[in-house]
Amino acid sequence: MGNPKHPDVLKVIDESIARIKACGKAAGILTGDEALAKHYVEQGCLFVAVGADQNVLRDSATALAGRFKS
């Protein structure tokens, strides 16, 4: 719990993707990790959300504010 990159968790996710695909369904996942997102695409996920809206907005706002601070 709380460790989405633990090898046991990653193994279960990969196995789940394979089982979903074997049933003829579209597998998908949400992750904040770009490397994992690429891995899941390689595993056959048809939709992969990378990051969350609030994080993208926060990071963009922080970068914009940083360009205007002295």
PASEBA-1860 file (N, C-alpha, C; in nm, 3 decimals):
! residues 70
1> MGNPKHPD> 0.084/-0.117/0.000/0.000/0.000/0.000/0.089/0.124/0.000 ~ 0.061/0.216/-0.087/0.137/0.340/-0.090/0.268/0.332/-0.166 ~ 0.296/0.220/-0.231/0.420/0.206/-0.306/0.388/0.150/-0.446 ~ 0.338/0.236/-0.537/0.296/0.188/-0.668/0.409/0.135/-0.756 ~ 0.534/0.158/-0.717/0.646/0.109/-0.797/0.708/-0.018/-0.739 ~ 0.647/-0.074/-0.636/0.698/-0.198/-0.577/0.690/-0.309/-0.682 ~ 0.792/-0.393/-0.692/0.793/-0.499/-0.794/0.668/-0.588/-0.791 ~ 0.616/-0.617/-0.673/0.495/-0.700/-0.664/0.375/-0.629/-0.724
9> VLKVIDES> 0.366/-0.498/-0.701/0.256/-0.419/-0.756/0.267/-0.413/-0.908 ~ 0.386/-0.385/-0.957/0.408/-0.377/-1.102/0.376/-0.510/-1.170 ~ 0.411/-0.620/-1.106/0.381/-0.752/-1.162/0.231/-0.774/-1.173 ~ 0.157/-0.738/-1.069/0.011/-0.755/-1.071/-0.052/-0.666/-1.178 ~ -0.002/-0.545/-1.193/-0.056/-0.456/-1.297/-0.031/-0.514/-1.435 ~ 0.091/-0.560/-1.461/0.122/-0.620/-1.591/0.034/-0.744/-1.617 ~ 0.017/-0.827/-1.515/-0.068/-0.946/-1.530/-0.213/-0.905/-1.556 ~ -0.257/-0.801/-1.491/-0.395/-0.753/-1.509/-0.417/-0.700/-1.650
17> IARIKACG> -0.319/-0.626/-1.700/-0.328/-0.576/-1.838/-0.340/-0.693/-1.935 ~ -0.258/-0.794/-1.915/-0.262/-0.912/-2.003/-0.398/-0.981/-1.995 ~ -0.453/-0.994/-1.875/-0.584/-1.060/-1.859/-0.696/-0.979/-1.925 ~ -0.689/-0.848/-1.911/-0.790/-0.761/-1.974/-0.785/-0.776/-2.124 ~ -0.663/-0.771/-2.180/-0.647/-0.787/-2.324/-0.695/-0.923/-2.371 ~ -0.668/-1.028/-2.292/-0.709/-1.163/-2.328/-0.861/-1.177/-2.334 ~ -0.930/-1.091/-2.262/-1.077/-1.092/-2.264/-1.132/-1.008/-2.380 ~ -1.042/-0.949/-2.459/-1.085/-0.867/-2.571/-1.131/-0.728/-2.533
25> KAAGILTG> -1.090/-0.684/-2.414/-1.128/-0.552/-2.365/-1.010/-0.456/-2.374 ~ -1.039/-0.327/-2.370/-0.935/-0.224/-2.376/-0.881/-0.200/-2.236 ~ -0.752/-0.214/-2.220/-0.687/-0.187/-2.092/-0.638/-0.043/-2.090 ~ -0.643/0.017/-1.973/-0.594/0.154/-1.957/-0.551/0.177/-1.813 ~ -0.478/0.285/-1.793/-0.425/0.312/-1.659/-0.390/0.460/-1.646 ~ -0.385/0.507/-1.523/-0.341/0.642/-1.489/-0.213/0.631/-1.407 ~ -0.111/0.705/-1.446/0.014/0.707/-1.370/0.077/0.845/-1.380 ~ 0.150/0.882/-1.280/0.223/1.008/-1.282/0.366/0.991/-1.330
33> DEALAKHY> 0.404/0.870/-1.360/0.541/0.837/-1.397/0.551/0.815/-1.548 ~ 0.627/0.899/-1.616/0.637/0.890/-1.762/0.697/0.758/-1.809 ~ 0.797/0.708/-1.738/0.859/0.581/-1.777/0.759/0.467/-1.763 ~ 0.683/0.467/-1.655/0.581/0.364/-1.638/0.472/0.377/-1.744 ~ 0.437/0.499/-1.779/0.336/0.521/-1.883/0.382/0.457/-2.014 ~ 0.507/0.477/-2.050/0.560/0.416/-2.173/0.559/0.264/-2.163 ~ 0.592/0.214/-2.044/0.589/0.069/-2.022/0.449/0.014/-2.044 ~ 0.348/0.083/-1.989/0.211/0.035/-2.002/0.162/0.041/-2.146
41> VEQGCLFV> 0.206/0.139/-2.222/0.173/0.144/-2.365/0.235/0.022/-2.434 ~ 0.360/-0.008/-2.399/0.428/-0.126/-2.456/0.357/-0.256/-2.416 ~ 0.295/-0.258/-2.299/0.222/-0.377/-2.253/0.088/-0.391/-2.324 ~ 0.046/-0.287/-2.394/-0.077/-0.297/-2.471/-0.193/-0.212/-2.422 ~ -0.170/-0.124/-2.327/-0.278/-0.034/-2.284/-0.316/0.056/-2.400 ~ -0.445/0.070/-2.422/-0.493/0.154/-2.532/-0.516/0.299/-2.489 ~ -0.525/0.321/-2.360/-0.533/0.458/-2.310/-0.451/0.467/-2.182 ~ -0.364/0.568/-2.179/-0.276/0.588/-2.064/-0.278/0.737/-2.031
49> AVGADQNV> -0.324/0.769/-1.912/-0.322/0.907/-1.865/-0.193/0.927/-1.786 ~ -0.119/1.029/-1.822/0.008/1.055/-1.755/-0.008/1.181/-1.672 ~ -0.005/1.166/-1.541/-0.020/1.280/-1.452/-0.166/1.309/-1.422 ~ -0.184/1.413/-1.346/-0.319/1.454/-1.307/-0.335/1.603/-1.336 ~ -0.457/1.643/-1.364/-0.484/1.781/-1.403/-0.425/1.882/-1.305 ~ -0.449/1.859/-1.177/-0.403/1.957/-1.078/-0.251/1.968/-1.075 ~ -0.181/1.858/-1.099/-0.035/1.864/-1.100/0.017/1.940/-1.222 ~ -0.045/1.917/-1.337/-0.005/1.988/-1.458/-0.029/2.138/-1.441
57> LRDSATAL> -0.146/2.174/-1.387/-0.178/2.314/-1.363/-0.082/2.376/-1.262 ~ -0.056/2.305/-1.152/0.036/2.356/-1.050/0.175/2.378/-1.108 ~ 0.227/2.280/-1.181/0.362/2.292/-1.236/0.372/2.406/-1.335 ~ 0.271/2.423/-1.419/0.272/2.533/-1.515/0.264/2.668/-1.446 ~ 0.179/2.678/-1.346/0.165/2.804/-1.272/0.294/2.837/-1.197 ~ 0.356/2.736/-1.138/0.483/2.758/-1.067/0.591/2.804/-1.162 ~ 0.599/2.741/-1.279/0.700/2.781/-1.378/0.676/2.924/-1.427 ~ 0.550/2.958/-1.453/0.517/3.094/-1.498/0.551/3.195/-1.390
65> AGRFKS> 0.515/3.169/-1.267/0.545/3.261/-1.157/0.697/3.277/-1.143 ~ 0.770/3.167/-1.158/0.915/3.171/-1.146/0.981/3.259/-1.251 ~ 0.923/3.266/-1.369/0.980/3.351/-1.474/0.959/3.499/-1.446 ~ 0.866/3.534/-1.357/0.837/3.673/-1.328/0.888/3.720/-1.192 ~ 0.939/3.627/-1.113/0.997/3.664/-0.984/1.140/3.710/-1.006 ~ 1.181/3.804/-0.923/1.319/3.853/-0.939/1.418/3.774/-0.860
END
